[in-house]
Amino acid sequence: MNPPKDPASPQQTRQPLSDAAKASLSKTHNLFRIFIVAVLGSFFVYQVDVAYLWLAAILTAASIVLGIVVLVRAIRLKESKLVLFGTISGLVVSAVMVLLVLFTAAFFNPVQEFQQCSRNALTQQATSQCQTQLEKSLPTQLR
């Protein structure tokens, strides 16, 4: 038999959301979805070809801006933990993408040559030669 429900118990029923709260929640979720698409887009565009580095940089910058907006909204409006965790994780990925884009921009030609070489490599030995060639083309401090 279930015990009777006490109104002073810690388990309280949620109040229905107002229309303004529903609209705000919907806007936060839409911004979160756009943020996730921007993060994944920047990662996948970078993987396609280094020639599209400019597009990866734009998507990375957009993802950082959107991530900050979503993070502020999630904290201020006390969003779900999933949105908060996803936003923080996406911002970490965006930070890594910033470093990757900056490194690639600084060493564009060697990275482009490595990418072209590794695409044409059919064996593991050929891939290793491409990596060795990239290492030789980078400054000694980065080896």
C-alpha positions in Angstrom: 0.0 0.0 0.0 1.4 3.4 -0.9 1.7 6.0 1.8 -0.5 9.1 1.5 1.2 12.0 -0.3 2.2 14.8 2.1 2.1 18.3 0.5 5.2 19.3 2.5 7.3 16.3 1.1 10.3 17.1 -1.1 8.7 15.5 -4.0 6.5 18.2 -5.4 4.6 18.3 -8.7 5.9 20.7 -11.3 3.9 23.8 -12.2 2.9 24.0 -15.8 5.1 26.4 -17.8 3.7 29.7 -19.0 3.7 30.5 -22.7 6.7 32.8 -22.2 8.6 30.1 -20.4 7.8 27.6 -23.1 8.9 30.0 -25.8 12.2 30.7 -24.0 12.8 27.0 -23.5 12.1 26.3 -27.2 14.5 29.1 -28.2 17.2 27.7 -26.0 16.8 24.2 -27.4 16.8 25.6 -31.0 20.0 27.5 -30.3 21.5 24.4 -28.7 20.7 22.4 -31.9 22.2 25.0 -34.1 25.3 25.1 -31.8 25.7 21.3 -32.1 25.4 21.5 -35.9 28.0 24.2 -36.1 30.5 22.2 -33.9 30.0 19.1 -35.9 30.1 21.0 -39.2 33.4 22.7 -38.3 34.9 19.3 -37.4 33.7 17.5 -40.6 34.5 20.4 -42.9 38.1 20.3 -41.6 38.3 16.6 -42.2 37.1 16.9 -45.8 39.9 19.0 -47.1 42.4 21.6 -45.8 41.4 23.8 -48.7 38.2 24.5 -46.8 40.0 25.8 -43.8 38.3 29.2 -44.1 34.9 27.5 -43.8 36.0 25.5 -40.8 37.3 28.7 -39.2 34.0 30.4 -39.7 32.0 27.5 -38.4 34.3 27.3 -35.4 33.9 31.0 -34.6 30.1 30.6 -34.9 30.1 27.6 -32.7 32.0 29.5 -30.0 29.6 32.4 -30.1 26.6 30.2 -30.1 28.0 28.0 -27.3 28.6 31.1 -25.1 25.0 32.3 -25.7 23.5 28.8 -25.0 25.7 28.4 -21.9 24.5 31.8 -20.5 20.9 30.9 -21.2 21.2 27.5 -19.7 22.7 28.8 -16.5 20.4 31.8 -16.2 17.2 29.8 -17.1 18.3 26.7 -15.1 18.0 24.4 -18.2 18.4 20.7 -18.0 21.7 19.1 -17.1 21.9 17.6 -20.6 21.9 20.9 -22.3 24.4 22.3 -19.9 26.7 19.2 -20.3 26.3 19.2 -24.1 27.1 22.9 -24.3 30.3 22.6 -22.2 31.4 19.6 -24.2 30.8 21.4 -27.4 32.8 24.4 -26.2 35.7 22.1 -25.4 35.6 20.6 -28.9 35.4 24.2 -30.3 38.5 25.2 -28.3 40.3 22.2 -29.7 39.1 23.2 -33.2 40.5 26.7 -32.7 43.9 25.3 -31.9 43.7 22.9 -34.9 42.7 25.7 -37.3 45.4 28.0 -36.0 48.0 25.3 -36.4 46.8 24.4 -39.9 46.8 28.1 -40.9 50.3 28.6 -39.7 51.6 25.5 -41.5 49.2 25.4 -44.4 51.5 24.1 -47.2 53.0 21.2 -45.2 49.6 20.1 -43.9 48.1 20.3 -47.4 50.9 18.2 -48.8 50.5 15.7 -46.0 46.8 15.4 -46.7 47.3 14.9 -50.4 50.1 12.3 -49.8 48.0 10.4 -47.3 45.0 10.3 -49.6 47.2 8.7 -52.3 48.9 6.3 -49.9 47.6 2.7 -50.3 49.8 1.0 -47.8 50.8 1.5 -44.2 54.4 2.1 -45.3 53.3 4.8 -47.7 51.3 6.5 -44.9 54.4 6.3 -42.6 56.4 8.0 -45.3 53.9 10.8 -45.5 54.1 11.3 -41.7 57.9 11.3 -41.9 57.7 13.9 -44.7 55.4 16.1 -42.6 57.7 15.9 -39.6 60.7 16.9 -41.7 58.8 19.9 -43.1 57.8 21.3 -39.7 60.2 23.3 -37.5 62.3 21.3 -35.1 60.5 22.7 -32.0 57.3 21.0 -33.2 58.7 17.6 -34.0 
